[in-house]
Amino acid sequence: MVIDFDKITEEHIEGFKGGEGKLDTRAYVDNKARIMYSTLRPGARSGEHLHSGTFEVMYVISGELTAYCDGVKEIVRVGQMHYCPEGHNHWFENNTDHDVEVFVDQDIANEERMSFHPNANDRTIFIKSPDLYAFLEKLGYPVHFENL
């Protein structure tokens, strides 16, 4: 089964589980599981909560997550997972000041300009590639060039 998070409506949650700040999430839910693709914004944190009858796994794809499971602090980095077993308490926070990291395919990095759909597929923005890279760097988002 393929779960396409792009086809699931994003929710914007303030104070997840009694915490503070913003969590943006898209969730697939059935009678056996809840699978979420989420972004925890800088400075945001969840409230402490018990996983009764469920467990939770959080796989970090960008940034750094600070998690506390049964009071034990863990730093979870890109490519690592936080696991909270059934019957245990945990909470988590984003102590960093970033939630975005940009990857650009090396094959298109030298194009004169790029185009984007700004959160709507009925509009297009064109920008010179060097201007885009400078803008992202100015915001503090590192640009990585990869051979994809």
Secondary structure, DSSP 8 states (H G I E B T S, - for coil): ----GGGS--EEEESGGG-BSEEEEEEEE-SS-EEEEEEE-TT-B---EE-SS--EEEE-SSSEEEEEETTEEEEEETT-EEEE-TT-EEEEE--SS----EEEEHHHHT-SEEEE--SSTT--EEEEHHHHHHHHHHTT--EEEE--
